[in-house]
Amino acid sequence: MNFSGISDKSPIGKLLRLPLRLIPPGAKVPVLQGRLRGKTWIVEASIHGCWLGSFEYDKRRVMEKLVKEGSVVFDLGAHVGFYTLLASVLVGPRGQVFAFEPVSRNLFFLKEHLRLNRVANVTVMEVAVSDRSGEVAFDEGQGNSMGHIALSGQMRVRTVTLDELVHKGELPTPDYIKIDVEGAELLVLTGGRQMLSRYHPTSFLATHGCEIHSRCCQLLESLGYALRAIGRSNVNEADEIVAYGWNG
């Protein structure tokens, strides 16, 4: 059931959320739905929808259908590890997951979720992905899920590009990429243009803003991808899409 799809402004939404206030922030609870069902989640790490199994319900279900056992998955903008854990389960012990996350608070919970669930097929990369390797200013944002590359950022983070990581053999070629990087998605795609063009990994992309969305779609289509909206019928109106290459 998509609990998160019930508005918190509606009477039933308010009623359903009342018991959640009684759960201590540090509680460790089982995920209730989906392929992560039974996995341990730390309540204070993110919103309740994560352990209720309704967080980004449509995208989660699409990933569960598409990601195959034994695959390599890159999780760009791993945050506290919801999709990292999901990918870990989907690819199984023969697969590999690489989780990219630069923010220390998020890294703490990401690593705790991996430890609590005894995950052995995930490698954490404490970097941001962009169009060039080096170091950039980074703004943690108003919420722990809103960190982004920004000239006015108060912290500095190391950056890498997908092209360099794969070309130099530092990481294996991904079969799937999840990208949710709060506005830096065009930088990510630009820095991975050669790898995307050559290998066409299926990509789950969240975009932030109409202009960025349009430019990302144009770039992906120029690289031979077919695009499908997640949760909507029209790619141009969606803020989350799946990009299918020749191997998707």
N, C-alpha and C positions, 0 to 999 in steps of 0.2 A: 504493500500500500504506500502511496506517495503522501506521507504525512506532511512533508514540506510544501506540497502543492496546495494545502488548505491554508488560506490566508489567516495570518495572526490578527487581522482586524475583524474577522467574522466571529459571531458568537461561539460556534463550534470550535473554531480555531483557538480562541482564547481559552475555552474549557479544556481542550486537549492539552494545552501547554501548561496549565496550572500545576500538575504534578511534577513537571520538570524542574520547578523552582526548589523542590525539596532535595534534589540530588546534589551532594557535596561536589564542589569543583574538582577536587582531586580524585574522585571516584573512578574506578576502572570497571567498565561495564562491557557486556558482550554486544556485538553488532547483531541486530535483529533480523535483517533481510539481505537478500542477494547472495552472491558468491562469497562475501565476507562474513556471512552469518556465523556467529560463534567466536569470531576473532575478538581479541581484547582491545578496547578503545579507552583512552583517557578523556574524561568528559570536558575538562577545561581546555583541551587542545584546540577545539574548534566548535562549531555549532552542533546542536543536538541531532540535526539531520544526519550527521555522519554515522553515529551509532544506531540511530533509528533505521538506517538503511535507505533513507529517502533523499540524501544529499545529491543534488544534480541527477535526479532520478533517470531522466531520459538518456543522458550521456553515459551514465553507469551501465544501463541496460544495453546500449549500443556496443560499448566496449566488451561487455560479457559475451555478446554474440560473435564479435569479430576476432578478438585476440585468441590466437591458437597456442596450444601447448608446445613448449620447446622453443618459443620465439624469443627475440631480443626486443625489449621495450625501453625507450628513453622517456622519463617523466620530467618534463621541463617546467619548473615552477612547482616542485613537489609539495611545497607547503609543509603540513605536518604528517603527510603520508597516506591519505585516503586512497588515492589512485596508485600510489606505490605499492601498498598492500594488495590492492585489487589486482594489479598487474602481476605481482608475485604469485598469487593464487592461480591466475589464468595461465601463466606460462609454465607453472609446475617446476619440479626440481631440475628438469633438463633445460629450462629457460633461464634468461638473465634479465634483470631490471637495473637500470642506472637512473638514480634519482638526483636531479640537479636542484639545489636550494642554497642560497647564500645567506639567509637571515638566521642568526644564532638562536633566537627563541624558537623558531620553527624547526631548526635542526635538532634541538633538544627533544622535542616531542616526536619528530620523525624517527630518530634513533631509538627512543623509548618504545615506540610502537613496534619497531622491528625486533627489539630485544624481548619485549613481553610476548610476542607471537613467535619467537624463535625462528625468525626468517633468515635463511641462509643464501638466498639467490639474489640479493639486492646489494648494490654498491652505491654508497652515498658520495656525490660529488659536491663539495662545498664551494660552488661557483655559480655565477649567472651565465646564461648563454646569450650571445649577442652577435654582431656582424664583424667583430674583431677581437682578438685576444689582447689582454692587458688588464687595466683597472679603470673603473668608472665610479662616479658618484651614485649613491643609491639612497632612495627615500623609503623608509619602512612603512609609510602611510598611516592612516588613522586606525586601521585594523590590521591584525596580524596576517591577513590574506591579501593585503593591498600593497605590499612592497613592490617598488618598481625603479628602474633606472631613471635618474633625473639629475639635471645639472645642479639643482638646489639641494640635493641629498646631503644628509649629515654624515653618512658613513661611506666608506670605500669598499668595493667588492671586486674580486678577481673575475674576469670574463674569459670565456672560451668560445670558439666557433665549432659548429658541427662538422664543417668541411675539414678543419685541421685535425680534430679528434679522430675522425674516420680515416682520412688520408694518411696520417702518420701511424695508423695502426694502434693508437692508444686505446680505442674502444672498438668493439665489433660493429659491423653495419646493423642499424636497427631495422626491425620488421615493422614496428609501430612507434609512433611518437605522439605523446600527449603534450600539448603546448598551452599553458595558461600563465602568461608572464606580464599581465597588467599593462598592456600598451607597447611592449617591446617585441610583439610577435613579428612585425615586418623585419626587424633587425635579426631575429632568429632565423627567419626564412632566407634572408639575404646571405647570412653567414653560413647557410647550409645549402646554397643553391646547387653546387656541383654534386653533392651527395644525393640530394633530392632528385635531381635530374637523372642521375645514373641508376639509383637503386629504387626510387619511388616507394619508400615506406609509407604505409597507410598512416595518415595523420589526423589526430583529433585536435581541432584548433578552436580556442576561445578568443574572440577578438574584442577590442575595447575601443569603440568609436567607429562611426560610419566610414570615415576616410580610410582608416587603417584596414577596416574590413574589406573595402573595395580593392585596395591595393594588394592586400594579401591574396584575395581571390584571383586577381589578374595575374599575379606572379605564379601562383600554383597552377593555374590553367595553362600558362605559357610553358610550364615544365611538364605538361602532359597529364595533369591530374583532372579527374572528374569530381565535382563537388556535390555534396548532399547536405541539406540542413538537418540539424538535430532539434527536434521539438517543434519545428515549423515546416511549412511546405515550400517556402520560398527562400533560396540561399541568400538573396540580397537583403532580406529582412531578418535573417538569423544572426545571432551573435556567437553561435557555436555550430561548427560544421565538421563533417568528415571528408577528408580528401583522399580519394582512391587513385592509386597509380596502377600500372599494368599488372602488378602482383597483388592488387587488392580485390 
